[in-house]
Amino acid sequence: MVAPEQNDRADQPDGGLLAKQERGDNAPALSVSELSGALKRTVEGTFAHVRVRGEISGWKRAASGHCYFTLKDENSCLDAVLWRGQAGRLAFQPEDGAEVVATGKITTYPGRSKYQISVASMELAGEGALMALLDRRRKALAAEGLFAPERKRELPYFPRVIGVITSPTGAVIRDILHRLEDRCPTHVLVWPVPVQGEAAAPAIAAAIRGMAALTGDGPLPRPDLMIVARGGGSIEDLWAFNEEVVVRAAADCTIPLISAVGHETDTTLIDHAADKRAPTPTAAAEMAVPVRRELVNYVGELGFRAGKALGRGLDRSAERLGHVAARLPSPLQLIDQREQRVDDLGDRLSRALGARAQRAHGDLAAVAGRLDRRLIDQKIHRGEERLAGLWRLAQLAHPDKPLSRGYARITDGDGRTLTRAADAREAARLSLHFADGQVHAVPEGSEGAGSAPRKTAPVARKPRKSYRTANQPGLFDAPGDSGDE
């Protein structure tokens, strides 16, 4: 059996393949865009303002500044978008796991056939959710070591410049300045910031980093100590000091930092990252500087104790000096002893010299008795004979000795003795030395060779002085000579 519809299609000329729209049809075909637009208008018109409570999941901030995440509960999930303008006005930093209440409108995204909530504002879902978020953030930052005790530094005992980061119009700055004035006046550098609201956290973080970046070379001095302060309030009022950007700036600060946020029972995450936590801003000022009056009294006491200690030391030194001086002999006694010693040595010296002279005289007498005059004469005679022989050898070796036998000695103009004919021909002038004088000559072939040589008069010799007596032969005379030349 054939179905009725099939029979109807069989009766159609195109076999039922083409869509047809008959007259009076109240359901015309819509395009996808038309249907998506109709759905969008319907959804946005029906859910133009909604408040949704759920847990944040998949939080992501795009480069454009828009934030995308999902709100979920036990059974369902809802996509959400937070535009850049609304994201900058949030009072807290959203993160996964935080339970929030989002206010906005439901809208559709035709490009993906999905719906989402466009968030206009968002708050934490009650104080319990806020505390849960705070606890998760505290554990995460502690796991990174930002709260480790070994990171904390000691505060300077007497800071010359103190930097204070707080609101310039609140009572906190007046309390700090007043307390510092009472205890120990010092130079204070104030960096004004908002301490509550959406802009507080980035401003506080920027102030901490900016004050730590001061070098002291410019118009502003570099603080030796820093105080971040705020008065008391609810957890929502103090939430800026729980933001991660503030905590990291405090942990990275290179200047010792005191956190003075809230009252004694208030605790924020910056308290864990700071080097010291003060229960109140006034207590921070007390912690920063000592009491000037107490410091002056303490210095005076130290001076007094030092003077007493110095006096006791001088007294002990004088006492020891007295004991030592009492055991020392007087200078006169020392001099008298030395004088007596000198006198004793003088007497002993004179006696010793006399005894020594007597012994030397006796030794000389004993030696003189053993001396023989003939031995002395023989030694003198042998010495004279050796000396005479040496003198004769010296006379025979003298270069002028052969001149008496007809020889001549030739020298050049410089007085050098010439032994070769070639040297004589090369000389400009020659001197011929004879026994009775010298004659100058010019070699043949040189300038002036035709002139007659000039004869010089003989040089008279000076007789040698004799030291012998008339009857005593000379030391160099041969035996039998009279000693006269």
Salt bridges, closest charged atoms under 4 A:
GLU44 OE2 - LYS40 NZ 2.79
ASP79 OD2 - LYS114 NZ 2.53
GLU95 OE1 - ARG137 NH2 3.19
GLU99 OE2 - ARG53 NE 2.81
ASP135 OD1 - ARG138 NH2 2.70
ASP135 OD2 - LYS139 NZ 3.28
GLU144 OE2 - ARG248 NH2 2.78
ASP182 OD2 - HIS178 NE2 3.15
GLU243 OE1 - ARG137 NH1 3.23
GLU244 OE2 - ARG248 NE 2.83
ASP252 OD2 - ARG209 NH2 3.49
ASP271 OD2 - ARG277 NE 3.22
ASP275 OD2 - ARG153 NH2 3.02
GLU286 OE2 - ARG179 NH2 2.74
GLU319 OE2 - HIS323 NE2 3.71
ASP372 OD2 - ARG374 NH2 3.52
ASP377 OD1 - ARG373 NE 3.68
GLU385 OE2 - HIS381 NE2 2.69
ASP400 OD1 - ARG409 NE 3.10
ASP412 OD2 - ARG416 NH2 3.02
ASP414 OD2 - ARG416 NH2 3.92
ASP423 OD1 - ARG420 NH1 3.95
ASP477 OD2 - ARG468 NE 3.76
GLU485 OE2 - ARG464 NH2 2.73
